[in-house]
Amino acid sequence: MPETINVETRRGDFSAEVARAGKGPPLLYLHGAVGQKGWAPFLDRLAQTFTVYAPVMPGYGSAAGLEHLTDLTDLTLYHLELLNQLGVARAHIVGHFLGGMIAAEMAAFSPSSVHSLVLVSPAGVWRDEEPVADLLALNASELSERLTATPDGTAALDGVADELARDRMQDIAAAGKFLWPLPDKGLHRRAYRIKAPTLILWGEQDRINPPSYASDFQSLIAGARTGTVANAGHLLMLEQPDAFADAVKAFLNE
């Protein structure tokens, strides 16, 4: 089981719980907009090889400080400060959707802080002809059905439906501050600064964030590779935890 670290930054303006477990090189995991936060079995698998840090973002759960963040730049700088507070000078960063968006921005803003980068169904680019799902427009049932490869897939995800029902409005309000009205916040202007080896990973049946966006991210980040996880949708790390962890570890251990 992970230990919980309570971290405050900016003289108490921000406070968050960070789950930590494992031994080895530091790995920061940034959760997505909805459907998963905190600790999960796939992180146990990563903790076999890495020291995994999994913070809860401002505005999620009891993590305080969302009101002090104006835009994505603020959120990115917050996470770089969080690394400093954790005593981590350089880390592998794995981020899902909103977390992937932040991870890419961290690598662009502070290349020396990021050893390697895994972007999991990341937000951050946009195509009018193939839009990312509008999380605000989906009711709880519709959202739950679209998070997995098939509409009944959530039955296999322990606690996800309950967590969605309990936290959906809070989570979407927090995510919306950085994703609304479009998730394109200018990464294409900064991506040339990303120097970290990068893997872009998608669930083959992602019905929230179309897998076709993988090629857009690959074209933005020099040397980036892409990969897919079969029989998985937006929550690929929960639907296929072994395949997900194996893909991440294989890339980071190269």
C-alpha positions in Angstrom: 0.0 0.0 0.0 1.3 3.5 -0.7 2.0 6.0 1.9 0.3 9.4 1.8 2.3 12.6 1.9 0.6 15.9 2.6 2.2 18.6 0.6 1.7 22.4 0.9 3.1 24.9 -1.6 3.1 28.7 -1.9 2.7 29.3 1.9 -0.3 27.1 2.2 -2.3 28.4 -0.8 -2.1 24.8 -2.2 -2.4 21.6 -0.3 -2.7 18.1 -1.7 -2.3 14.5 -0.8 0.4 12.6 -2.8 0.4 8.8 -2.7 3.9 7.4 -2.9 5.1 3.8 -3.2 8.0 1.8 -4.7 11.7 2.0 -5.1 13.7 3.2 -8.0 13.8 6.2 -10.3 11.1 8.8 -9.5 7.9 8.7 -11.6 5.2 11.3 -11.4 1.7 10.1 -12.4 -0.8 12.8 -13.3 -4.4 11.6 -13.3 -7.0 12.5 -16.0 -10.2 14.7 -15.9 -12.6 12.0 -14.8 -12.9 8.4 -13.9 -9.6 7.8 -12.0 -7.6 9.6 -9.4 -5.5 8.5 -6.5 -4.0 5.1 -6.3 -5.0 2.1 -8.5 -3.6 -1.4 -9.3 -1.6 -0.2 -12.4 0.4 2.1 -10.1 1.3 -0.9 -8.0 2.8 -2.5 -11.1 4.8 0.6 -11.9 5.9 0.8 -8.3 7.7 -2.5 -8.8 10.3 -0.6 -10.8 9.9 3.1 -9.9 9.2 5.3 -6.9 5.7 6.4 -8.0 4.2 9.7 -6.8 0.5 10.2 -7.6 -0.8 13.6 -6.5 -4.5 14.6 -6.5 -4.8 17.8 -8.6 -6.1 21.1 -7.2 -9.9 21.1 -7.2 -10.2 17.3 -7.0 -11.1 15.6 -3.8 -9.9 17.7 -0.9 -6.9 19.2 -2.8 -7.0 22.9 -2.2 -5.9 25.8 -4.4 -7.9 25.7 -7.6 -9.0 29.3 -7.0 -5.4 30.4 -7.2 -4.9 29.0 -10.7 -6.0 31.1 -13.7 -4.9 29.0 -16.6 -2.9 26.0 -17.8 0.4 27.8 -17.3 -0.4 28.2 -13.6 -1.3 24.6 -13.3 1.9 23.5 -15.1 4.0 25.7 -12.8 2.2 24.3 -9.8 3.2 20.8 -10.7 6.8 21.8 -11.3 6.8 23.4 -7.8 5.2 20.2 -6.4 8.2 18.2 -7.8 10.5 20.6 -5.9 8.5 20.2 -2.7 8.8 16.4 -3.1 12.6 16.7 -3.4 12.6 15.4 -7.0 14.8 17.3 -9.4 14.0 15.1 -12.4 11.4 12.5 -13.0 9.7 10.3 -15.5 6.2 11.8 -16.0 3.2 9.8 -17.0 0.0 11.7 -17.6 -3.6 10.7 -18.7 -5.8 13.2 -20.7 -5.7 16.4 -18.6 -2.7 14.9 -16.8 -1.1 14.2 -20.2 -1.7 17.8 -21.2 0.0 19.0 -18.1 2.9 16.5 -18.5 3.6 17.8 -22.0 3.5 21.4 -20.8 5.9 20.6 -18.0 8.3 19.0 -20.5 8.1 22.1 -22.7 8.4 24.7 -19.9 11.2 22.9 -18.0 12.9 20.3 -20.2 15.6 19.5 -17.5 12.9 18.4 -15.1 11.6 15.5 -17.3 13.6 12.4 -17.9 11.0 10.6 -20.1 7.4 11.3 -21.0 4.4 9.0 -21.4 1.3 10.8 -22.7 -1.8 8.7 -22.3 -4.7 9.8 -24.4 -3.5 13.4 -23.8 -5.6 16.5 -24.3 -4.1 19.5 -25.9 -4.8 19.5 -29.6 -8.0 19.9 -31.6 -9.7 19.0 -34.9 -13.0 20.5 -35.8 -13.9 17.5 -37.8 -13.2 15.0 -35.0 -13.9 16.7 -31.7 -12.9 15.5 -28.2 -16.1 14.6 -26.2 -17.6 17.5 -24.4 -17.6 16.2 -20.8 -19.9 18.9 -19.6 -22.6 17.8 -22.2 -22.6 14.2 -21.1 -24.8 13.1 -18.2 -23.4 10.6 -15.7 -24.7 7.5 -17.5 -23.5 8.7 -20.9 -20.1 9.6 -19.5 -19.7 6.2 -17.7 -20.6 4.3 -20.9 -18.1 6.2 -23.0 -15.1 5.9 -20.7 -14.5 2.3 -21.6 -14.1 0.2 -24.7 -17.7 -1.0 -24.6 -20.8 0.5 -23.0 -20.9 -2.2 -20.3 -17.1 -2.1 -19.6 -17.4 -0.2 -16.4 -18.8 -3.3 -14.7 -15.2 -4.6 -14.6 -13.8 -1.4 -13.1 -14.0 -1.5 -9.3 -15.4 1.6 -7.8 -15.4 3.7 -11.0 -19.1 4.0 -11.4 -19.5 5.0 -7.7 -16.7 7.5 -8.0 -18.2 9.0 -11.1 -21.6 9.4 -9.5 -20.1 10.9 -6.4 -17.4 13.2 -7.9 -18.5 13.9 -11.5 -19.6 17.5 -11.1 -16.6 18.5 -8.9 -14.2 16.8 -11.3 -15.6 18.2 -14.5 -15.7 21.7 -12.9 -12.0 21.5 -12.1 -11.1 20.0 -15.5 -13.2 22.5 -17.3 -11.2 25.4 -16.0 -8.3 24.1 -18.2 -10.0 22.3 -21.0 -12.9 24.6 -21.8 -14.0 25.7 -24.4 -11.3 23.8 -26.3 -8.3 21.8 -25.0 -5.9 23.5 -27.5 -4.1 26.0 -25.3 -1.1 26.5 -27.6 1.1 23.4 -27.1 1.9 23.4 -30.8 3.8 26.7 -30.2 5.9 25.2 -27.4 6.3 21.5 -28.2 9.6 22.1 -30.0 11.1 22.6 -26.5 10.2 19.0 -25.4 13.5 17.1 -25.3 12.4 14.1 -23.3 12.0 10.7 -25.0 8.2 10.5 -25.5 5.7 7.7 -25.8 2.1 8.5 -26.9 -0.2 5.8 -25.7 -3.9 5.3 -26.6 -6.7 2.8 -26.0 -7.8 1.5 -29.4 -11.4 2.1 -28.6 -11.2 5.5 -26.9 -14.6 7.1 -27.2 -13.7 10.3 -25.3 -10.5 11.4 -27.0 -10.2 9.9 -30.6 -7.0 7.8 -31.1 -6.4 9.6 -34.4 -5.0 12.5 -32.3 -1.9 10.4 -31.6 -0.5 11.3 -35.0 -1.0 15.0 -34.2 1.1 14.7 -31.0 3.7 12.6 -32.7 4.1 15.3 -35.3 4.6 18.0 -32.6 7.2 16.2 -30.5 10.5 15.3 -32.1 11.2 11.6 -32.0 7.9 10.7 -30.3 6.6 7.1 -30.6 3.0 6.0 -30.6 1.5 2.8 -29.2 -2.0 1.4 -28.5 -3.6 -0.9 -26.0 -6.1 -3.4 -27.4 -9.5 -3.9 -25.9 -9.3 -0.7 -24.0 -11.0 2.7 -24.2 -10.3 6.0 -22.5 -9.5 4.4 -19.1 -7.0 2.0 -20.6 -4.9 1.9 -17.5 -7.9 0.5 -15.5 -9.3 -1.8 -18.2 -5.9 -3.3 -19.1 -3.6 -2.6 -16.2 -1.0 -5.3 -17.1 -0.8 -4.3 -20.7 -0.6 -0.6 -19.8 2.0 -1.0 -17.1 4.1 -3.3 -19.3 4.1 -0.8 -22.2 5.1 2.0 -19.9 7.8 0.1 -18.1 9.2 -1.2 -21.4 9.5 2.3 -22.7 10.9 3.9 -19.6 13.5 1.1 -19.0 15.1 1.4 -22.5 
